[in-house]
Amino acid sequence: MKLVVVSAGLSVPSSTRLLADRLAAAVDRRTPVDLQVVELRDLAVEIAHNFTNGFPGRKLAAALDAVTEADGLIVVTPVFSASYSGLFKSFFDVLDKDALAGKPVLIAATGGTARHSLVLEHALRPLFAHLRAVVVPTGVYAASEDWGAEGLPERIDRAAGELAGLMAGLSGARPGPSEEERPAPVEVADFTVVPFAEQLAALRSAG
């Protein structure tokens, strides 16, 4: 299966990319994936040109194709003004409106303080719900103080497990019972249907 990571980190090294890599590694431990990382900072100019001329450049077109063809996505953005970054939003604005329909997506974000953790619910989850993606229940937010602290590894593992399950189709209907587990068919005896009027007449005669 093909897993694509979209990272909107701007610096090198980037805590956003670090979180993305940890999430991808956690998914790969559960189900082997063909991983591709899309670094949006490398596509910033082409994204801007796409808005002005309507055509993606070569690198942007390849990134858009990768996202469209992926079996699952991990999307990670730094927090800017209590929301996703403009570069992050711009990338998904130039993506075809049907590209994410039904696609499993794990949302994640990084920020300087835990006070911005609600960005997952008030910004990222509504965005991908609008794009008709299937967003995993657990989003992952990493503040500066979360690195090396308890809680973050557990959230990463839980979210990765949910994404891996969706990608593998484990969220579908459970398989039916085997031949040995199926109950034996119940035989129904033949019976004759007696009209209600005849039954009523018989009762009157008996009375």
N, C-alpha and C positions, 0 to 999 in steps of 0.2 A: 504494500500500500504506500501511497505517496503522501508524505506530510510536508506541508509548507509552513515556514515560520516567517511572519512579517514583523520586522523590528523597526521601530521608529526612533531609536536612540540616535542622538546627534554627536556625542563625544566618542573618543577612542582612548581607552576602553570605555564601555558603556554599561551601566548597571541594568539598563533595559535589555541589552543583548545578553548579559550574563543570566538574567532571569529567563529569557527565551531559550537559551542553551540548556539550562537546568530542566525546564519543562519538556523540551524535546527529548533529552536523555531519559527522563522518567517515562515518557511514552514509549520510547524504543525498548526499554527494559521489559515492557509488558507485551508488546507486539512489534516485531521487526518492521521498520519503515525505511523508505527511500526518502531521505531528508534533503530539503532545499531551503536555504535561508534567503529572504529578500530584505536587503538593507535599504530602507527608504531614503537615507541621506545621500546615497549614490544616485538616486533617481529624481532628486528634487528639481533639477533644471528641466528634465524631460517631462515631469508632471506639470510644471508651469507652462511649458510650451504646448502640451496637450490641451490645456484650457484655452489657449489663445488661437491655436490653429486646428484643433479637433483631431489631430493625429498623434498617436504615441510614437516615440522614438524606438530604436531597436531594443535597447535594454528594458525600457518600460513595457514594450509589447511582450517581451519574453517573461517578465515578471507577472503581467496580467494573465498570460496563458498558463503559467505555473499555478497561480491561485485558482483559476477556473478549473483546471484539470485535477487539482488535489483531492484526495480522499478525506483530508482533514486539515484544519488550520490552527495555528497558534498565533495570536495577534497580541503584540505587546507595545504599549506606548508610554512615554513619560507623561507626567501630568503638567499641563500648562493652564493657568487660570482656572483651576478646578475642573478641567475637562481633558479630553484627548488633545494631542498636538494638532496644529493646522496641517502639517505634512501628512500625518496619519489619516486625517479625514479626507484630505485631497486625493490620496491614493485610492481610497474606496469610492470617492466621487467619480473618478474616471473609469472605474471598473464597470463592466456591463451589469445592468440592474438585476439580471437573472442569474449571475454567475455563482452566487452563494446560496441559492434556493436549495434547502434541504441538506446543506453541507455542515458537518459537525465543526464547531468553532470553540476554542478555549480562549477566553479573554483574560488579559493580565495587564498590570500597570505598575509603574515605579514612581516614587515621589520622595520628597525630603522629609515628610512628616506623615504619621498615621492618620491625621485629620482629613487627608484627601482620599481615604480608602473607599468612600462611597462613590467615587468616580466610576467604579465598575458597574454599579447599579443604576446611577442616574444618567450616565453618558454612554458607556460601552454597550451594555446589554440592550438598551433601546435601539441603538444604531444597528446592531446585527439582527435584532428581531425585525426591524424595518426591512432589512435586506433578505429576510426569510431564511436566515441560517438557523441551525439547531445549536443553540448555545448551551454548553455543559453547565450543570447547576453550580459548580464551584468555580468562582473567579479567584485569581491570585493577585494580591496587591503586596508589594514589597517597599516599605519605607526604609530610610537609611539605617534605622536602628534594628531592622529585622534581619539583616545579614549576620549570620552567625548566631542568631538567637533561636530559642525554641519556637515552634509553631510554623515557620515558613516551610521547612522540609515536608512537614505533614500535609500542609495545604497543597504543595506542589505534587506530592504523590497522589493525593485524593483527586485533584483535578486531572492529572495525567491518566489515572485509571478510568475516569469517566470518559475522557476523549478516546482512549484506546478502545473502550467498550463500544462506543458509538461507531468508531471506524470499522470495527470488526463485525458490526451488525448484531451485537449482543443485546441491544435494546429492543429487538424485534420480538415477535411472538415466540414463546417457548415451544420446543419441538413436542409433537404429540407423543403419547405413550407407545412403547414398542408392542409388537404382536403379542408377546408374553404378558405384558402389563394390561392389555385391553380386557375389560370384563366380557364374559361370554354373553352372546346375544340372548335376550329373553324371548321365549316363544309365547306368543299370544294365541289363546284358544279361539276357534271360530265361534261366533255368536250371531244370533238373529235379532235384528232390530224390530221391535214391536211398536207400531204407531201408538201415540199417546191415547187416542180415542178408544182403541181396542182395550188398552190397559184399564181405562176408566170404566168401560162397560163391564169388564170382568170383575172389577171391584164392586160394582153395583149388584151384579148377579150374586156374588158371594155374600153380600149384605142382605 
